[in-house]
Amino acid sequence: MMRRWILLLGVATAVIAGGCNDFNTTLGTPSNSSTISFVSPSGANVGAQALTLTVNGNSFLNTSIVEWNNTPLVTTYLSSAQLLAQVTSADLATAGTVNLDVYTPGTAQSDPQNGTNIIATSNVITFVIQAASAPLPVITSIAPTSATASNSFALRVFGTGFIAPVTSGTSQTTGTLISWNGTEIVQFMAGCVATTTPPTTATTFVSATEVDASVSNCVNVAAATAQNARITVFNPPSGNPATGGGTSNTWLLPVAAGSGGAARKEGIGLAAGAEAANSLSPAISADTRYVAFVAPVPDPTIDASTGTDNVYVRDTCSGAAAGCVPATTLISVAADGISAADGASETPSISADGRYVTFVSLADNLAAGGASGLGDIFVRDTCTGAAAGCTPATTLISVAADGSFENGASDSPSISAGGRYVVFSSVATNLVAGAAASGAPAIYLRDLCAGAAAGCQVSTIQLSVSSAAAATASSP
């Protein structure tokens, strides 16, 4: 009985002492833990910059500390209902859910009923760090640039926006996947027999600009025999909620017959590699005199050399004055007019009089100032039929609105009869200021002002496929 009176006397003394604190009246009498009502902001995107977190609630003291997964944050006391806490960029580097609470040291108190302590830690509230939305991937080139049916090979896909798979515990989210003719490439056992369990993806993430896959002879024979295979990549949506992602542009991979014959090449960047010489993509001028074509050498009929494809123009002398001698001229020549192109060139288009030739090339030494090397559109003024003093020159025309290099590959150029306009397709998103950056191929028209009246300004517009949408002009 005596011990009980002593204990009650001690508690009463503590209460009186707490109520008479003249040195820090903001502390008051210790009580049960404080409460968090809400925090602002309630979440952030992964990788966000440092931020100030406002914690709202009640019973906060000037010694209260906001905890981030039980780790103290730098805390500023504003009032018994509000605290500020500093969240660093390192705290926001990883997606996930964070537990927030408020701990007030020195406020533990004895419970006279059972002799235990009540620790002054608030309720827990969650702060969500959301993973960023998945980007839409874009293919800019592949390697190899051709294949042979029934042969296995390693496929390398280059581009932008590729994402890595993420492992969390025993589960793994899918990263960028490579598809062959619309079907995801998967791992197969020898003998073209799929595993008894669901086959795993064959896509290997290398970097944000490269993913690889092993293409088995099973996939090659079944999906493409002596034809073009359609290569795409896919990003699953990500984040919370999951958003973004999607399927990239399509890249054509020529596949030759199993005998190993030369594959027909189509599209930009598909000309590299040693293979039988063959002329491709012929284009003829309106007067039928000039023919543009692609080949590794000027005359494949007498020279079986292999190597990088170039664009040539053949003057057939059809309809020309007496004395004309047929000749072939290299179009995809370096800017110095002498050196060879340092990349393959394809798909020429020629003006009505044969003076202007447009084409696509992976080379970056054709025009003064270089090029992106992703697959650019060029125009060569051959000076055919021009006044004395004209100097042949090549101009890069698939340029960004600010004059910088394009950020995606361009293809399929076609020049108007007079050589003033060139239309082409591109997956670049910076050719026209303010254009929607969907990552899907779009059609562009470049006005070169060739033969135009004084005052004409070189410009690019994006051609809309909708009659309701207006084209947007770029700066020169």
Secondary structure, DSSP 8 states (H G I E B T S, - for coil): -HHHHHHHHHHHHHHHHHHT--S-TTT-S--S--EEEEEES-EEETT---EEEEEEEE---TT-EEEETTEE-EEEEEETTEEEEEE-TGGGSS-EEEEEEEE-TT--EE-TTT--EE--B---EEEEEE---B---EEEEEESS-EETT--EEEEEEEE-----EEETTEEE---EEEETTEE-B---GGG---SS---B-EEEEETTEEEEEE-HHHHHHH-SSSEEEEEEEE--BTTTTBB-EE---EEEEEE-TT-------STT---S------EEEEE-TTS-EEEEEESSS-TTT----S--EEEEEE--TT--TT---EEEE-SB-TTSSSB-SS-EEEEEE-TTS-EEEEEES-SSSSTT---SS-EEEEEE--TT--TT---EEEE--B-TTSSB-SS-EEEEEE-TTSSEEEEEE--S-SSTT-----S-EEEEEE--TT--TT---EEEEE-SSTTS--EE---
